[in-house]
Amino acid sequence: TMSTATQTTTFKMLVNGSLVEAPDTFAVVNPATGQAFAQCPHASAEQAEAAISSANEAFKSWSVLSLEQRKSYVAKAKAVIEAAKPELAEVSVFSLMSRSLM
């Protein structure tokens, strides 16, 4: 978890179904302490192009799924997001707060 002040989490990107590291990251800073608590990926141009290409390719198979199949996938994605909600909220809040203080 990310609750300790000295611990930082480095996030990865999901590209073509795989978690990949970025060539560079940027810090998410707690504005109350000034301490970085997470590192978020900063994709290279090549990684961005690969992600776009992968998404376009995935859409071909997604677009032929039935409504019930799509609902099933969305429900699975929702469960994953719900499980990560505390961590996602913490990163989002501190990221927004640190940007507004700049």
N, C-alpha and C positions, 0 to 999 in steps of 0.2 A: 504494500500500500504506500501511499505518498504522505502519510501523516507526520513523519518525522522531519524536522527542519534540515537535517544534513543529508537526507536521502533524496536523490532525484531519479525520475523515471525518464528513460529515453524511448520515445514512441517510434514506431516504424510505419511505413506506408503499405497499403494493400494494393498490389499491382498484379493483374492477371491471376488472382487467386492466391498469391504468395505475399507474405510479409517481407518487405525489403528495406534495407537501410538507405538513408539518403546520404549524399556526399557531404552534406552540411546540415546543421541543425540550428535552431534558434531557441533561446531560453524563454521559459514562461516564469515570470517573476512575481512573487507575492509582494504587492505594493506595501503591505504593512511592515514587512521585515526587510525588503530589498533583496531577499534571497531567491535564487532560482530553485524551483522545485520540480521542473520538468524540462525536457528538451524535445522539441517537436521537429519533424523532418522538414527540410527545405529541398524539394525535388529539383533535380537537374532538368534541363530542357529535354534531354533524351528520356528520362523517366516519365516526365509529363506526357510526352508523345506516346510512349509505350502504354501508359494508363489510358489515354484517349483511344488508342487503337484497340486495346483490349476491351474497353467498354463498348465500342462500336461493334466489335465482333460478338460480344456477349448478348447484345441487343437482338441479334438475328435469332438466336435460340429462345430468348425471353419472349419475343414478340409472337411466337407460335404456341406458347403455353396457354392452357385454358385458364379461366378466371380462378378456378379452385386451386390449380397448381401455383399460380402467382400468389394467392392468399396464403398458401402454406409456406412459401418462401418468406413472405413478408412477416408472418407470425414468428418464424425462426429468427429473423433479423431483429425483430422487436424484443425477443427474449434475450438475445445477446446484448442489445443496447440497455435493456432494463438491468441486467446483471452488472453492467459497467457504469450505471448511472452515477453513483457517488464520485467515482474517479473522473468521469467526463464532466460532471458539474463543477468539480473543483478546478480542473484545468480551464474550463470555459470562463468561469467567474474571475479567476485571477488573471487570465489573459485579457479579458475585457477591461478589468480594473487597471491593469498596468498600462494599457494603451490609452485609456482616458486620462491618465495622470501625466502622460508625456507632453 
